[in-house]
């Protein structure tokens, strides 16, 4: 009875310590709140946007910010604020889906390579090393071009481009964890390889991978914006922050807000995800500080 009653305070204490370390710095708290607000805006975008982001009104073309259009209108008379709100939906969707693709396949390959070693490790990590020989944005650019652009193909391209990082980190964590005594005990008890990998190794490898995933959501959003800016990502007339930056580029002198508003949005979201990832790193394991 005493042992079971002591477990709850211990778990509660661990959770309190996690929250205290995570939100120890005000910048992490502010970043987490900002990300929450962006997610709420993205989810409720159709109700929050004052206008249809695709509705063109050439008579209101290039209108300056006013009470009617808080951020003005673009060259086609579309409300910039509405397109900014809808752009958050596309940016977050691309970041999360691309991250899911990268994490699912990268972690699976890394887990297999780290657990079985031998020729399996050589084959998988050789493929991963070949992908890592290209910079992520360059690899995503080539893949998106080959796939034909568009949101779906950009998500696939970014997922493949980000996959090597997860595979290498997962492989290294697996090589370390699989030598622990409880893994050896599981093998002695007759547990299958699949059970050991999914039940014992994977959960103990997750903390650094969660930190990496949080930081790479921002990287995926930034990469998608870059591809859209180059005309390979989200296709017009869809609202996307990178595409909005490109649409406003010819008017930087006459109406800089057209590019400045989506550019600032990209910068703040990427910064916020990086700060939250930095806080998660310290909260999961202070020994990870400066290593991810």
HELIX and SHEET records of a PDB file:
HELIX    1   1 UNK A    2  UNK A   22  1                                  21    
HELIX    2   2 UNK A   26  UNK A   43  1                                  18    
HELIX    3   3 UNK A   45  UNK A   48  1                                   4    
HELIX    4   4 UNK A   58  UNK A   60  5                                   3    
HELIX    5   5 UNK A   80  UNK A  116  1                                  37    
HELIX    6   6 UNK A  118  UNK A  132  1                                  15    
HELIX    7   7 UNK A  136  UNK A  147  1                                  12    
HELIX    8   8 UNK A  151  UNK A  177  1                                  27    
HELIX    9   9 UNK A  181  UNK A  188  1                                   8    
HELIX   10  10 UNK A  193  UNK A  195  1                                   3    
HELIX   11  11 UNK A  196  UNK A  201  3                                   6    
HELIX   12  12 UNK A  202  UNK A  229  1                                  28    
HELIX   13  13 UNK A  241  UNK A  249  1                                   9    
HELIX   14  14 UNK A  257  UNK A  284  1                                  28    
HELIX   15  15 UNK A  286  UNK A  288  5                                   3    
END                                                                             
